[in-house]
């Protein structure tokens, strides 16, 4: 058995669904799934119910995470049309600001240019006073992270340049987008980006086979778009899952789908991914598409730098590189219990996870107790 030790991974884009959607996922099950995938830090998005857009809601979510999480958790704050920048008093307690300007699940979509200007300007003004965390200031602000597809992407890039605000582009999926981001980087704009495994390894050619299991935002793109992501891999800073669990019943799949579920004709977009990212990336490395260093840069080093994440001492994962197996729904820790990659053969299995010197996962079993994970940037609340 060829077992190697790697640093604990960071998943910089997850939806743990609490509060409001705990039947899909919660901080306990979501962070258990993280450990099973070799992930020891997750950054949780704000499109919950209610959205994480005020100091009170951020504090409530932090309490929930502190009580349940078995790995470390950072929390995003979000802007809404009605509450705008209400989160500002606790901006330094979040890993960053998330702005949705394209189609998404939830109620956080921003749909006016005037409000976009305000959000970028206000965040930049606040960061000018507190410092940008990515520049090394421990109590500063993280980057603005946007869900911005197609024509909205150049708008966000222009606002980033106008207000000198570091910008992170979530789940890039198209050739037009990655080429625009690469050009912006070459011009010196403070922009970074991420790509998900499902956009690297699936395309429109998989839609018919996957059905509702393949419905996510951004939608699966063409094979040419997928090829462009690989072609411009040097411009990709982070691999992140956009772990966005919905039940199969909501997706209109299986015997558990009922009239109380969403109509199968309009399933909620999103797919789970915490437990499948590393084996998929290791399989790509096995086939020569990636080097192990490529994975570590995008799943450890870059997300820690971009979001200013604290180090995790005495933390590592042990991976059997020679393990070859088939991904199965039944083996997953995520509450929804399915993956669009079910049935795929992969190379590389997480055998053990150690967090701050304590064994928290081994041979398929989570050993950590609820609350052993930490809520990041807690020092900012002291």
Secondary structure by P-SEA (a helix, b strand, c coil): cbbbbbccccccccccccccccccccaaaaaaaaaaacccbbbbbcccccccccaaaaaaaaaaaaaccccbbbbbbbcccccccccccccccccbbbbbccccccccccccaaaaaaaaaaaaaaaaaacccccccccbbbcccccccccaaaaaaaaaaaacbbbbbcccccaaaaaaaaaaaaacccccccccccccccccccccccccccccccccccaaaaaaaaaacccccccccccccccccccccccccccccccccccbbbbbccccaaaaaaaaaaaccccaaaaaaaaccaaaaaacccccccccccccccbbbbbccccccccccccccccccccccccccccccccccccccccccccccccccccccc
